Amino acid sequence: MHSVHKDLSLISLVPKWSGGENAIPPEEFLASIECAALLGKWKVRDCMNIAVLRLADPAKTFYNACTELHAKDASWQDFKGAFRERFRDVHNDKYH
C-alpha cells in the first residue's frame, strides 16, 4: 500500500491574517491555505486548524467569539463562509 505524507512545512506559505483594513482580502488568505493544502496533501480539517493558527487581531477575535466554528461538526466551508461574510468588502465598485 502506498502512503501519502502531508507536508506541513508549507504552513509558512500562509500569511498571518488580521482581517484589518490593510490586510489582504479574505479570499486571498483562504486561497493561500487551499493552495498550500493541495501541494502539501493536507486534509480538510488541517485547513481549518492552520487557518486558526495564522489568524491575528480582529480575525482571531472574531473566530474566538464565533461559537459555531468551534463545534465538532464545523466544516471548512462553514469557516470560509463565516469569514467571507464578516470580512467582505462593503465598498461598491465606484469606491475602488
N, C-alpha and C positions, 0 to 999 in steps of 0.2 A: 504494500500500500504506500502511495506517495504522500508525504506530509507537506503541508503548507505552513511556512513560518511567517508570522507577521513581523514587519519591520517598524518598530515603534520609534526608531531614531528619526523618522520623518516628522515627528511632532514639532521639530524645530522649524519646519516649513510653515507651520500655522502661526500667524502673528497673534500677539496679545491683542485683545479687542475690548474696548471700553464702551462702545456704543455712543460715545460722546460726539459732540458737534464736529470735531476734527478727525474722527475715526473713519476708517474705510466703511463703505456701505455694508449692511448685514449680509447681502447676497455675496459679496466678495469674501467675507470672512467664512461663510458657510461653504462656499465653493472651494476655498483653500483646504478645508477639512475633508471634503469629499474627494478632492484630487489626491491628497496625501493618503487617504484611506484606500483608494483604488491602487495606488502604487505600492503601498505597504501591506496590502491584503488584510486590512483591519475589518473587524466585524462591525455591524451597525451600532451595537452598544458601545464599542470603542469610540465611535464618532462623538457620541454624547459625552462620554467621560472626558475625552480630550478637549472638546469644546468648553466644558465647565472649567477645566484646568487653565485654559487660555483666556477666560473672562477676567475683566478688571473693572473697577469703579462702578458706574451706573449699570452696566450689563451684569456684573456679578451680583449687585444688589437686587436687580430685577429677578435674576434666577433664584436667589435665596428666598425671595418673597413669593415666588410662583409655585405654590404647593403642588399643583397638578404635574409639574415637571419632576417632582421628587417621588411620584408614585412608581411602584414597581413595573406597572404596565405602560409607563410613559415611553413613547417611541421617538425616534429621530425625527419623524415627520411632525410630531407634536412639538418638539423642541424648535425645529425650523419655523413652524407656523407661529409659535408664540413670539419668537424673536423678530420675525418679519413684520408682524402686526405691531409690536411695541416700538420698534426702531425704524419703521417705514418713513420714507421721506414725505413730509406733509406739504412740501412746496410743489407748485404746478410747473409745467414746462416753461412758462413765461419767466418765472423766477430765475431759472438756470440760464 
